[in-house]
Amino acid sequence: MATERLCIHYHRDFDGIVSAAVLAKALRERAGEDPCWESVNYDQRADWRSFESGRRFAIVDFHFHPRAEWWFDHHPTTFLDEELRGQYAESERWRWDETSPSCPPLILAHMRRHHGFEAPARFVEMARWSDIVDAARYKDVDQALFGEEAALRIARALTAAPSIEWVDSLVDGLVEGDMEALACRADVEKSFQRASRNRDKALEQFPPTVKWKKDGVVVYDASSNQIRRERFAPFYHHPDARYAVGVIPTRAGFHVSAGENPWNPPVPGAHVGQIMERYGGGGHKAVGGANPHGLEATRAVAEEVGQILRRALVEGGG
């Protein structure tokens, strides 16, 4: 009887697609697997325990699941409850490191140590860029917004993905090819150009969305579908801000996004991911998000989070 094909589930961002490509390559070479891959996002956490029931799967750059045959993540908020936290123990197939800026480097190190996987140089380069993109380690806001390097073109193209399935095709391109070739692919170039136009429009549209700015915190409402969104727009327009908290639409509803200014970070700063956990979300120390039910609830959460961060700055002197 043929063994069911393993499916790698990965978070739908640059960090995630690189993680999926790295693990797919390693499993092909060192574990005798021929995996497929399919992205996931936070709206799929409902009924998490029954996720992919009866099927073989791996998870990278996303929440811990005890039935995952392979699992790698770096998010501090990866465990949805204490019971799941208690089921985790590092093994040859599971690795969690919340100190890692992104997920690919820890997969590369773990698969080399435990499975003898010697990654081609292109994967090391992907992992380096994944750290830059996921941890916002750009040189400055201009590189973050207007960078032309292959990794940044791919990351930008992802923001204008024509479909969820299309994102899976980017993993296809990275498993056997490099970032330069993928960035030059006609469909990626098309999405990059569309995303660049969206970026320019977003920068133009951002100022009127600001609801308030006080004590180093900017709170904005970009919930209208007529408004383009850009992650770093708050810090492009308000370089003196420490935090930005915003309301944005998603395919599933509305999302609260909160994060530090990478070029003017608070010291010591609050743990944004832990704050967002209170509202059913999560993230890292510097950035996090949540998906409340309904627009008014999302606006209320954004207001509360903004006030929490403002008080943290005032009380902490950062």
VOLUMRO-156245 format. One line per field, with one value per residue (C-alpha): residue in one letter; x, y, z; residue number from 1. Coordinates in steps of 0.05 Angstrom, whole numbers, plus 5000, padded with zeros to 4 digits. Each point is the difference from the previous one (the first is absolute). Example, Ala and Ser with C-alpha at 12.3 -4.5 7.8 and 13.67 -1.06 7.14 Angstrom:
residu: (a / s)
u: (5246 / 5027)
v: (4910 / 5069)
w: (5156 / 4987)
num: (1 / 2)
This chain:
residu: (m / a / t / e / r / l / c / i / h / y / h / r / d / f / d / g / i / v / s / a / a / v / l / a / k / a / l / r / e / r / a / g / e / d / p / c / w / e / s / v / n / y / d / q / r / a / d / w / r / s / f / e / s / g / r / r / f / a / i / v / d / f / h / f / h / p / r / a / e / w / w / f / d / h / h / p / t / t / f / l / d / e / e / l / r / g / q / y / a / e / s / e / r / w / r / w / d / e / t / s / p / s / c / p / p / l / i / l / a / h / m / r / r / h / h / g / f / e / a / p / a / r / f / v / e / m / a / r / w / s / d / i / v / d / a / a / r / y / k / d / v / d / q / a / l / f / g / e / e / a / a / l / r / i / a / r / a / l / t / a / a / p / s / i / e / w / v / d / s / l / v / d / g / l / v / e / g / d / m / e / a / l / a / c / r / a / d / v / e / k / s / f / q / r / a / s / r / n / r / d / k / a / l / e / q / f / p / p / t / v / k / w / k / k / d / g / v / v / v / y / d / a / s / s / n / q / i / r / r / e / r / f / a / p / f / y / h / h / p / d / a / r / y / a / v / g / v / i / p / t / r / a / g / f / h / v / s / a / g / e / n / p / w / n / p / p / v / p / g / a / h / v / g / q / i / m / e / r / y / g / g / g / g / h / k / a / v / g / g / a / n / p / h / g / l / e / a / t / r / a / v / a / e / e / v / g / q / i / l / r / r / a / l / v / e / g / g / g)
u: (5000 / 5029 / 5015 / 4957 / 5037 / 5022 / 4973 / 5042 / 4957 / 5034 / 4982 / 4982 / 5058 / 5072 / 5026 / 4948 / 5014 / 5074 / 4988 / 4957 / 5051 / 5057 / 4962 / 4975 / 5071 / 5027 / 4945 / 5011 / 5074 / 5003 / 4932 / 4977 / 4939 / 4968 / 4960 / 4948 / 4986 / 4941 / 4998 / 4962 / 4981 / 4973 / 4927 / 5014 / 5013 / 4926 / 4993 / 5076 / 5002 / 4961 / 5043 / 5016 / 4970 / 5021 / 5053 / 5075 / 5027 / 5057 / 4996 / 5051 / 4998 / 4932 / 4966 / 5022 / 4958 / 5012 / 4983 / 5050 / 5053 / 5048 / 4992 / 5043 / 4983 / 5030 / 4938 / 4997 / 4924 / 5002 / 4963 / 4926 / 4991 / 5039 / 4979 / 5031 / 5062 / 5006 / 5000 / 5061 / 5069 / 5057 / 5016 / 5033 / 4936 / 4977 / 5036 / 4977 / 5046 / 4967 / 5067 / 5007 / 4984 / 4965 / 4985 / 5046 / 5066 / 4976 / 4974 / 5068 / 5039 / 4954 / 4998 / 5075 / 5012 / 4950 / 4993 / 5065 / 4967 / 5052 / 4961 / 5019 / 5027 / 4936 / 4961 / 5049 / 4990 / 4924 / 5005 / 5042 / 4948 / 4945 / 5031 / 5002 / 4928 / 4967 / 5038 / 4997 / 5076 / 5000 / 5053 / 4947 / 4927 / 5019 / 5029 / 4938 / 4954 / 5039 / 5054 / 5013 / 5039 / 4970 / 4977 / 4966 / 4966 / 4972 / 4978 / 4967 / 4966 / 4970 / 4960 / 4962 / 4993 / 4946 / 4977 / 5018 / 5021 / 5048 / 5039 / 5012 / 5031 / 5053 / 5022 / 5004 / 5049 / 5044 / 5006 / 5042 / 5017 / 5029 / 4969 / 5027 / 4966 / 4935 / 5000 / 5008 / 4941 / 4947 / 4943 / 5044 / 5021 / 4927 / 4981 / 5060 / 4980 / 4928 / 5025 / 5047 / 4941 / 4961 / 5058 / 5002 / 4925 / 5004 / 5053 / 4957 / 4936 / 5029 / 5000 / 4924 / 4992 / 5035 / 4951 / 5049 / 5073 / 5023 / 5061 / 5034 / 4941 / 4963 / 4931 / 4969 / 4938 / 5011 / 4940 / 4969 / 5010 / 5013 / 5064 / 5065 / 5042 / 5074 / 5034 / 5052 / 4958 / 4992 / 5075 / 5011 / 4953 / 5015 / 5073 / 4997 / 4946 / 5019 / 4938 / 4945 / 4934 / 4951 / 4936 / 5004 / 4953 / 5015 / 4966 / 4968 / 4980 / 5042 / 5069 / 5035 / 5074 / 5048 / 5075 / 5062 / 5035 / 5063 / 5039 / 4977 / 4984 / 4975 / 5048 / 4988 / 4932 / 4938 / 4990 / 4951 / 4986 / 4980 / 4954 / 4967 / 4990 / 4949 / 4957 / 5009 / 5061 / 5075 / 5067 / 5070 / 5025 / 5003 / 4940 / 4933 / 4929 / 4930 / 4935 / 4941 / 4929 / 4972 / 5024 / 4977 / 5033 / 5064 / 4999 / 4989 / 5059 / 5045 / 4981 / 5014 / 5067 / 5020 / 4985 / 5037 / 5062 / 4995 / 4997 / 5059 / 5041 / 4980 / 5013 / 5063 / 5030 / 5012)
v: (5000 / 5068 / 5049 / 5062 / 5062 / 5047 / 5072 / 5057 / 5056 / 5067 / 5071 / 5043 / 5049 / 5004 / 4965 / 4946 / 4986 / 4995 / 4954 / 4954 / 4998 / 4985 / 4943 / 4971 / 4997 / 4969 / 4948 / 4980 / 4991 / 4972 / 4969 / 4967 / 5044 / 5033 / 5054 / 5048 / 5067 / 5044 / 5066 / 5016 / 5064 / 5020 / 4991 / 4925 / 4995 / 4984 / 4927 / 4996 / 4932 / 4969 / 5033 / 4951 / 4943 / 4932 / 5030 / 5004 / 5071 / 5044 / 5072 / 5056 / 5072 / 4988 / 4975 / 4936 / 4939 / 4934 / 4958 / 5034 / 4951 / 5058 / 5067 / 5063 / 5069 / 5062 / 5037 / 5011 / 4991 / 4935 / 4958 / 5014 / 4975 / 4970 / 4930 / 5006 / 5031 / 4939 / 4954 / 5032 / 4972 / 5012 / 4939 / 4982 / 5024 / 5058 / 5064 / 5066 / 5059 / 5066 / 5035 / 4986 / 5062 / 4954 / 4927 / 4977 / 5006 / 4954 / 4949 / 5001 / 4991 / 4946 / 4959 / 5003 / 4980 / 4943 / 4978 / 5019 / 5048 / 5045 / 5057 / 5031 / 5071 / 5029 / 4976 / 5033 / 5065 / 4991 / 4991 / 5063 / 5040 / 4967 / 5027 / 5070 / 4998 / 4966 / 5038 / 5066 / 5005 / 5045 / 5054 / 5054 / 5013 / 5014 / 4930 / 4971 / 5037 / 5007 / 4945 / 4967 / 4938 / 4934 / 4980 / 5067 / 4996 / 4932 / 5024 / 5060 / 4957 / 4958 / 5059 / 5000 / 4925 / 4985 / 4938 / 4956 / 4945 / 5047 / 5007 / 4924 / 5010 / 5045 / 4942 / 4959 / 5051 / 5000 / 4925 / 4990 / 5072 / 5063 / 5066 / 5037 / 4953 / 5002 / 5076 / 5003 / 4953 / 5037 / 4988 / 5022 / 5063 / 5015 / 4992 / 5042 / 5057 / 4997 / 4999 / 5059 / 5040 / 4980 / 5022 / 5069 / 5007 / 4977 / 5051 / 5054 / 4977 / 4987 / 5069 / 5008 / 4931 / 5021 / 5003 / 5026 / 5007 / 5009 / 4983 / 4963 / 4958 / 5007 / 4968 / 4997 / 4971 / 4973 / 4954 / 5028 / 4957 / 5065 / 5010 / 4965 / 4975 / 5003 / 4971 / 5054 / 5060 / 5023 / 5006 / 5030 / 5057 / 5000 / 4981 / 5024 / 4949 / 4941 / 4957 / 4996 / 4965 / 4993 / 4970 / 4966 / 4955 / 4927 / 4947 / 4973 / 5066 / 5052 / 4999 / 5040 / 5009 / 5028 / 5009 / 5038 / 5050 / 4960 / 5065 / 5033 / 4942 / 5009 / 4983 / 4952 / 4994 / 4958 / 4930 / 5013 / 4926 / 4987 / 5060 / 4974 / 4932 / 5032 / 5011 / 4931 / 5018 / 4997 / 5017 / 5020 / 5051 / 5053 / 4984 / 4965 / 4996 / 4975 / 4988 / 5022 / 4985 / 5060 / 5069 / 5036 / 4947 / 5007 / 5075 / 4993 / 4952 / 5047 / 5057 / 4958 / 4975 / 5070 / 5024 / 4941 / 5015 / 5075 / 4986 / 4952 / 5055 / 5052 / 4955 / 4970 / 5064 / 4967)
w: (5000 / 4980 / 5056 / 4999 / 4976 / 5055 / 4995 / 5026 / 5028 / 5005 / 5019 / 4940 / 5000 / 4977 / 5062 / 4989 / 4927 / 5012 / 5060 / 4957 / 4945 / 5048 / 5034 / 4934 / 4973 / 5064 / 5003 / 4927 / 5011 / 5071 / 5017 / 4936 / 4996 / 4940 / 5036 / 4974 / 5033 / 5017 / 5037 / 5063 / 5035 / 5068 / 4980 / 4998 / 5075 / 5013 / 5021 / 4998 / 5035 / 4942 / 4947 / 4943 / 5040 / 4973 / 4953 / 5000 / 5007 / 5021 / 5025 / 4993 / 5025 / 5032 / 5063 / 5034 / 4985 / 5036 / 4939 / 4955 / 4976 / 4992 / 5034 / 5003 / 5026 / 5031 / 5025 / 5076 / 4996 / 4961 / 5053 / 5001 / 5071 / 5057 / 4984 / 4931 / 5031 / 5044 / 4940 / 4969 / 5010 / 4952 / 4957 / 4935 / 4965 / 5044 / 5016 / 5030 / 5011 / 5017 / 4997 / 4925 / 4958 / 4949 / 4990 / 4942 / 5038 / 5056 / 4949 / 4964 / 5065 / 5027 / 4936 / 4994 / 5072 / 5003 / 4927 / 4966 / 4952 / 4967 / 4971 / 4933 / 5007 / 4971 / 5061 / 5047 / 4961 / 5004 / 5075 / 5007 / 4964 / 5039 / 5064 / 4969 / 4976 / 5059 / 5053 / 4962 / 4999 / 4940 / 4996 / 5002 / 4983 / 4927 / 4991 / 5033 / 4953 / 4936 / 5002 / 4933 / 5023 / 4977 / 5069 / 5010 / 4932 / 5018 / 5069 / 4968 / 4947 / 5055 / 5024 / 4933 / 4992 / 4949 / 5037 / 5059 / 4952 / 4966 / 5064 / 4998 / 4931 / 5032 / 5043 / 4936 / 4973 / 5062 / 5010 / 4938 / 4979 / 5030 / 5020 / 4939 / 4952 / 5038 / 5005 / 4924 / 4986 / 4960 / 5050 / 5058 / 4963 / 4985 / 5074 / 5020 / 4954 / 5026 / 5072 / 4986 / 4974 / 5061 / 5044 / 4968 / 5007 / 5072 / 5018 / 4968 / 5036 / 5069 / 5033 / 5003 / 5032 / 5064 / 5058 / 5051 / 5016 / 5071 / 5043 / 4943 / 4977 / 4934 / 4994 / 4931 / 4966 / 4930 / 5001 / 4937 / 4938 / 4963 / 5040 / 4984 / 5058 / 5010 / 5062 / 5007 / 4978 / 5073 / 5009 / 4931 / 5019 / 5075 / 5009 / 5072 / 5019 / 5043 / 4984 / 4949 / 5009 / 4943 / 4975 / 4933 / 4960 / 4983 / 4958 / 5065 / 5033 / 5035 / 5032 / 5054 / 4984 / 5051 / 4997 / 5020 / 4956 / 4980 / 4991 / 5065 / 5046 / 5071 / 5056 / 5032 / 4966 / 5014 / 4973 / 4943 / 4985 / 5072 / 5000 / 4937 / 5032 / 5046 / 4938 / 4969 / 4959 / 5011 / 4970 / 5022 / 5050 / 4947 / 4957 / 5006 / 4977 / 5015 / 4962 / 5043 / 4975 / 4963 / 4983 / 5063 / 5044 / 4959 / 5008 / 5075 / 5006 / 4960 / 5047 / 5062 / 4974 / 4981 / 5070 / 5031 / 4959 / 5015 / 5075 / 4994 / 4967 / 5051 / 5059 / 4971 / 4975 / 4932)
num: (1 / 2 / 3 / 4 / 5 / 6 / 7 / 8 / 9 / 10 / 11 / 12 / 13 / 14 / 15 / 16 / 17 / 18 / 19 / 20 / 21 / 22 / 23 / 24 / 25 / 26 / 27 / 28 / 29 / 30 / 31 / 32 / 33 / 34 / 35 / 36 / 37 / 38 / 39 / 40 / 41 / 42 / 43 / 44 / 45 / 46 / 47 / 48 / 49 / 50 / 51 / 52 / 53 / 54 / 55 / 56 / 57 / 58 / 59 / 60 / 61 / 62 / 63 / 64 / 65 / 66 / 67 / 68 / 69 / 70 / 71 / 72 / 73 / 74 / 75 / 76 / 77 / 78 / 79 / 80 / 81 / 82 / 83 / 84 / 85 / 86 / 87 / 88 / 89 / 90 / 91 / 92 / 93 / 94 / 95 / 96 / 97 / 98 / 99 / 100 / 101 / 102 / 103 / 104 / 105 / 106 / 107 / 108 / 109 / 110 / 111 / 112 / 113 / 114 / 115 / 116 / 117 / 118 / 119 / 120 / 121 / 122 / 123 / 124 / 125 / 126 / 127 / 128 / 129 / 130 / 131 / 132 / 133 / 134 / 135 / 136 / 137 / 138 / 139 / 140 / 141 / 142 / 143 / 144 / 145 / 146 / 147 / 148 / 149 / 150 / 151 / 152 / 153 / 154 / 155 / 156 / 157 / 158 / 159 / 160 / 161 / 162 / 163 / 164 / 165 / 166 / 167 / 168 / 169 / 170 / 171 / 172 / 173 / 174 / 175 / 176 / 177 / 178 / 179 / 180 / 181 / 182 / 183 / 184 / 185 / 186 / 187 / 188 / 189 / 190 / 191 / 192 / 193 / 194 / 195 / 196 / 197 / 198 / 199 / 200 / 201 / 202 / 203 / 204 / 205 / 206 / 207 / 208 / 209 / 210 / 211 / 212 / 213 / 214 / 215 / 216 / 217 / 218 / 219 / 220 / 221 / 222 / 223 / 224 / 225 / 226 / 227 / 228 / 229 / 230 / 231 / 232 / 233 / 234 / 235 / 236 / 237 / 238 / 239 / 240 / 241 / 242 / 243 / 244 / 245 / 246 / 247 / 248 / 249 / 250 / 251 / 252 / 253 / 254 / 255 / 256 / 257 / 258 / 259 / 260 / 261 / 262 / 263 / 264 / 265 / 266 / 267 / 268 / 269 / 270 / 271 / 272 / 273 / 274 / 275 / 276 / 277 / 278 / 279 / 280 / 281 / 282 / 283 / 284 / 285 / 286 / 287 / 288 / 289 / 290 / 291 / 292 / 293 / 294 / 295 / 296 / 297 / 298 / 299 / 300 / 301 / 302 / 303 / 304 / 305 / 306 / 307 / 308 / 309 / 310 / 311 / 312 / 313 / 314 / 315 / 316 / 317 / 318)
